[in-house]
Amino acid sequence: MSSKKRRRKEEKPTIHPKNKYSDNPPDFALLASLYPSFKPFVFYNRDGRPRIDWTDFNATRELTRVLLLNDHGLHWWIPDGQLCPTVPNRSNYIHWIEDLLSSDIIPRANGKGDVVRGFDIGTGANCIYPLLGASLLGWNFVASDVTDVALDWAERNVKNNPNISELIEIRKVKCSRTTLTPEGLNNGEPSYSEDVEGLPSFTLDRLSSEDKSYNGPAVLVDVVRDGETFDFCMCNPPFFESIEEAGLNPKTSCGGTYEEMVCHGGEKAFITRIIEDSVVLKQSFRWYTSMVGRKVNLKFLTSKLREVGVTIVKTTEFVQGKTCRWGLAWSYVPPVKKIITPHVTEKNILSFMLEGIQRQFSAIHILQSVESFFQAVGASCKLNATSFTVDITASSEDCNALLNNEVKHRDEASSCSNVEEAPSNLSFRVSVFQQIPGTLLVKGSLQNRDNPLSGLFSSIIQQLEASLRHKFCREKAGTNYI
């Protein structure tokens, strides 16, 4: 029983320990008993567990409402069609920023006491980040948006919580677009340190030619007022390039207007605009941050930051259920001390994106192929179709066979699949996460870095990536390691 509990904790390392739902996920049955308005949306599956229909916008909206009321004391509502946030995931982002502000990576702000001031880019009708930041941590916020509906409902959600309403200002964004020509954008050698290694360096000219430029309303420049300073900005950007792409996931219904979900060039272009604005504003913000929906874009954006002279870049991963998102943060404030990045082979977690997966294949096909890939060299594999994971135990002989492309005969491999785990064996887990249709994230998690075989982990994951790309992807894209 104790081993089961331990394993469950290991499966969700990216849920922030300060998150209220880290050890106590939402109890649908309890919420239904406390809030009659939520009860009609709760049903029970065959094993007796309470569930809701994630494709029903009314169900997800009511869940968000009761979670905010029950766990945070917040009164909240949004009209039909507006983006409905998931509370646990948004809380992770808030607590990650809390970690950045309290760390000694860059000097702490002087002269403001304990007052923390944040800027929420595109707050939406839900205004979720200012509401959580103000209620959980007492932070002050400026929350910006462009549409009248979003501004009106964000204002209502703030006023309906008078205990924190004075901490949040809702600010309208003008629709005109500013063309940036920041002085020094292409000049200077950046003093740079980061927690991501192995990313290629590009010139800005090349980056610009590969990117679709953002051409929407102002983001930070012309919204931030002269002389204003903030501890951080945060953003849940429009992830998609078209409304058709935004509606491709039939398994969830979080709503979302065109302005919230779509912009020319998608999230890559939008976050690139935040980066360009940050070059102009520099130290007006101690930390610039954004959520990122696709890992391949995280790689591009980190490369972009190398070129504009930031002093530090930090990334994190948010996992909620089967959904992955990433956090990207950067600063122009000189760091207190130099950050030393470990070599990629010393990392406990390595992952890559599979894009352009052929339509006839799903996540379970990739998972089964992962199992077959390692079983072919005699490694022990345990596939869990519920959590979409494969636990692998490989001996030194198995690892060498894999790296030398030595596939064992089926009977020989199967005879090795039940071998007992030894201290010298390499143990790791491979997880598969759904992104948008046709795109999957594959993550390898090393169980013991001190193992003498751990230096082979990176090469093994690279071999796995090459095999899966060859088998499932229409296009053999470049490596997406981070």
PERAJO-V121359 format. One record per backbone hydrogen bond with DSSP energy under -0.5 kcal/mol. CO is the residue of the C=O (numbers start at 1). NH is the residue of the N-H. E is the energy in kcal/mol with one decimal. If there is no record, write none. Layout:
BEGIN
co=CO nh=NH e=E
co=CO nh=NH e=E
END
This chain:
BEGIN
co=1 nh=5 e=-1.7
co=2 nh=6 e=-2.1
co=3 nh=7 e=-2.2
co=4 nh=8 e=-2.1
co=5 nh=9 e=-1.7
co=6 nh=10 e=-1.7
co=7 nh=11 e=-1.2
co=9 nh=12 e=-1.1
co=10 nh=13 e=-0.6
co=12 nh=15 e=-1.1
co=14 nh=16 e=-0.6
co=16 nh=19 e=-1.8
co=19 nh=22 e=-2.1
co=26 nh=28 e=-0.9
co=27 nh=31 e=-2.5
co=28 nh=32 e=-2.5
co=29 nh=33 e=-1.6
co=30 nh=34 e=-1.6
co=31 nh=35 e=-2.6
co=34 nh=36 e=-0.5
co=35 nh=38 e=-1.9
co=35 nh=39 e=-1.0
co=36 nh=40 e=-0.7
co=38 nh=41 e=-1.6
co=39 nh=42 e=-1.7
co=41 nh=53 e=-0.5
co=43 nh=51 e=-3.4
co=45 nh=48 e=-2.2
co=49 nh=45 e=-2.2
co=51 nh=43 e=-2.4
co=52 nh=54 e=-0.9
co=53 nh=56 e=-1.9
co=54 nh=253 e=-1.9
co=55 nh=57 e=-0.7
co=56 nh=60 e=-2.1
co=57 nh=61 e=-2.7
co=58 nh=62 e=-2.1
co=59 nh=63 e=-2.2
co=60 nh=64 e=-2.2
co=61 nh=65 e=-2.4
co=62 nh=66 e=-2.5
co=63 nh=67 e=-2.4
co=64 nh=68 e=-2.3
co=65 nh=69 e=-2.0
co=66 nh=70 e=-3.1
co=67 nh=71 e=-2.5
co=67 nh=72 e=-0.5
co=68 nh=72 e=-0.9
co=68 nh=74 e=-2.7
co=69 nh=73 e=-1.0
co=74 nh=76 e=-0.5
co=79 nh=82 e=-1.6
co=81 nh=256 e=-1.6
co=83 nh=85 e=-0.6
co=85 nh=87 e=-0.6
co=86 nh=90 e=-2.0
co=87 nh=91 e=-2.3
co=88 nh=92 e=-1.7
co=89 nh=93 e=-1.3
co=90 nh=94 e=-1.8
co=91 nh=95 e=-2.4
co=92 nh=96 e=-2.1
co=93 nh=97 e=-2.1
co=94 nh=98 e=-2.0
co=95 nh=99 e=-1.9
co=96 nh=100 e=-2.1
co=97 nh=101 e=-2.6
co=98 nh=102 e=-1.8
co=99 nh=103 e=-1.1
co=105 nh=336 e=-2.6
co=105 nh=337 e=-0.6
co=112 nh=115 e=-2.0
co=116 nh=140 e=-3.1
co=117 nh=231 e=-2.9
co=117 nh=232 e=-1.2
co=118 nh=142 e=-1.9
co=119 nh=121 e=-0.7
co=119 nh=234 e=-2.5
co=120 nh=122 e=-0.6
co=120 nh=123 e=-0.6
co=120 nh=144 e=-2.5
co=121 nh=236 e=-0.7
co=123 nh=127 e=-1.1
co=123 nh=128 e=-0.5
co=124 nh=127 e=-0.5
co=127 nh=131 e=-1.8
co=128 nh=132 e=-2.5
co=129 nh=133 e=-3.1
co=130 nh=134 e=-2.6
co=131 nh=135 e=-2.0
co=132 nh=136 e=-2.9
co=133 nh=137 e=-1.7
co=133 nh=139 e=-1.7
co=134 nh=138 e=-1.1
co=140 nh=118 e=-3.0
co=141 nh=169 e=-2.4
co=142 nh=120 e=-2.6
co=142 nh=144 e=-0.5
co=143 nh=171 e=-3.0
co=144 nh=123 e=-2.8
co=145 nh=173 e=-2.5
co=147 nh=151 e=-2.3
co=148 nh=152 e=-2.7
co=149 nh=153 e=-2.4
co=150 nh=154 e=-2.4
co=151 nh=155 e=-2.1
co=152 nh=156 e=-1.9
co=153 nh=157 e=-2.6
co=154 nh=158 e=-1.8
co=155 nh=159 e=-2.6
co=156 nh=160 e=-2.2
co=158 nh=161 e=-1.6
co=161 nh=164 e=-2.1
co=161 nh=165 e=-1.0
co=164 nh=167 e=-2.0
co=165 nh=168 e=-1.1
co=167 nh=141 e=-3.0
co=169 nh=143 e=-3.4
co=169 nh=171 e=-0.5
co=171 nh=145 e=-1.6
co=174 nh=218 e=-1.0
co=176 nh=218 e=-0.7
co=178 nh=180 e=-0.6
co=182 nh=185 e=-1.5
co=184 nh=187 e=-0.9
co=188 nh=190 e=-0.7
co=190 nh=192 e=-0.9
co=193 nh=313 e=-1.7
co=203 nh=207 e=-2.2
co=204 nh=208 e=-2.9
co=205 nh=209 e=-1.8
co=206 nh=210 e=-1.4
co=207 nh=211 e=-0.9
co=208 nh=211 e=-0.5
co=211 nh=213 e=-0.6
co=220 nh=223 e=-2.2
co=220 nh=224 e=-3.0
co=225 nh=228 e=-2.2
co=230 nh=286 e=-1.4
co=231 nh=287 e=-1.4
co=232 nh=119 e=-1.3
co=233 nh=289 e=-0.8
co=234 nh=121 e=-2.8
co=235 nh=237 e=-0.6
co=235 nh=291 e=-2.7
co=237 nh=239 e=-0.5
co=239 nh=267 e=-1.0
co=240 nh=263 e=-2.0
co=242 nh=246 e=-1.7
co=243 nh=247 e=-1.1
co=245 nh=248 e=-1.4
co=248 nh=250 e=-0.9
co=249 nh=252 e=-0.8
co=254 nh=84 e=-3.7
co=257 nh=261 e=-1.9
co=258 nh=262 e=-2.7
co=261 nh=240 e=-2.4
co=263 nh=266 e=-2.7
co=265 nh=269 e=-1.2
co=266 nh=270 e=-2.1
co=267 nh=271 e=-2.9
co=268 nh=272 e=-1.7
co=269 nh=273 e=-1.8
co=270 nh=274 e=-1.6
co=271 nh=275 e=-2.4
co=272 nh=276 e=-2.5
co=273 nh=277 e=-2.7
co=274 nh=278 e=-2.3
co=275 nh=279 e=-1.4
co=276 nh=280 e=-1.0
co=277 nh=281 e=-2.5
co=278 nh=282 e=-2.8
co=281 nh=284 e=-1.7
co=282 nh=285 e=-1.1
co=284 nh=230 e=-3.2
co=287 nh=233 e=-1.2
co=288 nh=330 e=-2.5
co=290 nh=328 e=-2.7
co=291 nh=237 e=-0.5
co=292 nh=326 e=-2.9
co=294 nh=297 e=-1.0
co=294 nh=298 e=-1.3
co=295 nh=299 e=-1.7
co=296 nh=300 e=-1.5
co=297 nh=301 e=-2.9
co=298 nh=302 e=-2.2
co=299 nh=303 e=-1.8
co=300 nh=304 e=-2.1
co=301 nh=305 e=-2.2
co=302 nh=306 e=-1.3
co=303 nh=307 e=-0.8
co=304 nh=307 e=-0.9
co=304 nh=308 e=-0.6
co=305 nh=308 e=-0.7
co=305 nh=310 e=-1.1
co=306 nh=309 e=-0.5
co=311 nh=193 e=-0.7
co=312 nh=331 e=-1.6
co=313 nh=195 e=-0.9
co=314 nh=329 e=-2.8
co=316 nh=327 e=-2.3
co=317 nh=319 e=-0.6
co=318 nh=325 e=-2.6
co=320 nh=323 e=-1.8
co=322 nh=434 e=-0.6
co=323 nh=320 e=-2.2
co=325 nh=318 e=-3.7
co=326 nh=292 e=-3.1
co=327 nh=316 e=-1.8
co=328 nh=290 e=-2.1
co=329 nh=314 e=-2.8
co=330 nh=288 e=-2.9
co=331 nh=311 e=-2.9
co=331 nh=312 e=-1.3
co=334 nh=107 e=-0.7
co=338 nh=340 e=-0.6
co=339 nh=341 e=-0.6
co=343 nh=346 e=-2.3
co=344 nh=347 e=-1.4
co=348 nh=446 e=-4.0
co=350 nh=444 e=-3.7
co=351 nh=482 e=-0.8
co=352 nh=442 e=-2.7
co=353 nh=355 e=-0.6
co=354 nh=440 e=-2.3
co=356 nh=474 e=-2.8
co=358 nh=361 e=-2.0
co=362 nh=366 e=-1.6
co=363 nh=367 e=-2.4
co=364 nh=368 e=-2.5
co=365 nh=369 e=-2.0
co=366 nh=370 e=-2.1
co=367 nh=371 e=-2.0
co=368 nh=372 e=-2.4
co=369 nh=373 e=-2.4
co=370 nh=374 e=-1.7
co=371 nh=375 e=-2.4
co=372 nh=376 e=-1.9
co=374 nh=377 e=-1.1
co=374 nh=379 e=-2.0
co=375 nh=378 e=-1.7
co=376 nh=408 e=-2.5
co=380 nh=393 e=-2.5
co=382 nh=391 e=-2.5
co=383 nh=385 e=-0.6
co=384 nh=388 e=-1.0
co=384 nh=389 e=-1.8
co=388 nh=432 e=-2.2
co=389 nh=384 e=-3.1
co=390 nh=392 e=-0.5
co=390 nh=430 e=-2.6
co=391 nh=382 e=-1.9
co=392 nh=428 e=-2.2
co=393 nh=380 e=-2.6
co=394 nh=426 e=-3.3
co=395 nh=399 e=-2.4
co=396 nh=400 e=-2.3
co=397 nh=401 e=-2.3
co=398 nh=402 e=-2.2
co=399 nh=403 e=-2.5
co=400 nh=404 e=-1.7
co=401 nh=406 e=-3.8
co=402 nh=405 e=-1.4
co=405 nh=407 e=-0.9
co=409 nh=413 e=-2.8
co=410 nh=414 e=-2.5
co=411 nh=415 e=-1.4
co=412 nh=416 e=-0.7
co=413 nh=416 e=-1.0
co=413 nh=417 e=-0.7
co=414 nh=417 e=-0.5
co=416 nh=419 e=-1.6
co=422 nh=425 e=-1.8
co=425 nh=427 e=-0.6
co=426 nh=394 e=-2.9
co=427 nh=447 e=-2.4
co=427 nh=448 e=-0.5
co=428 nh=392 e=-3.1
co=429 nh=431 e=-0.5
co=429 nh=445 e=-3.1
co=430 nh=390 e=-2.2
co=431 nh=443 e=-2.7
co=433 nh=441 e=-2.7
co=436 nh=435 e=-0.5
co=436 nh=439 e=-2.2
co=438 nh=356 e=-0.7
co=438 nh=357 e=-2.1
co=439 nh=435 e=-2.2
co=440 nh=354 e=-3.1
co=441 nh=433 e=-2.9
co=442 nh=352 e=-2.3
co=443 nh=431 e=-3.0
co=444 nh=350 e=-2.4
co=444 nh=446 e=-0.5
co=445 nh=429 e=-2.2
co=448 nh=451 e=-1.2
co=451 nh=454 e=-2.1
co=453 nh=456 e=-2.2
co=454 nh=457 e=-1.5
co=456 nh=460 e=-2.3
co=457 nh=461 e=-2.4
co=458 nh=462 e=-2.1
co=459 nh=463 e=-2.1
co=460 nh=464 e=-2.3
co=461 nh=465 e=-2.5
co=462 nh=466 e=-2.3
co=463 nh=467 e=-2.1
co=464 nh=468 e=-2.5
co=465 nh=469 e=-2.7
co=466 nh=470 e=-2.1
co=467 nh=471 e=-1.6
co=468 nh=472 e=-2.6
co=468 nh=473 e=-0.5
co=469 nh=473 e=-1.7
co=472 nh=358 e=-2.2
co=475 nh=477 e=-1.6
END
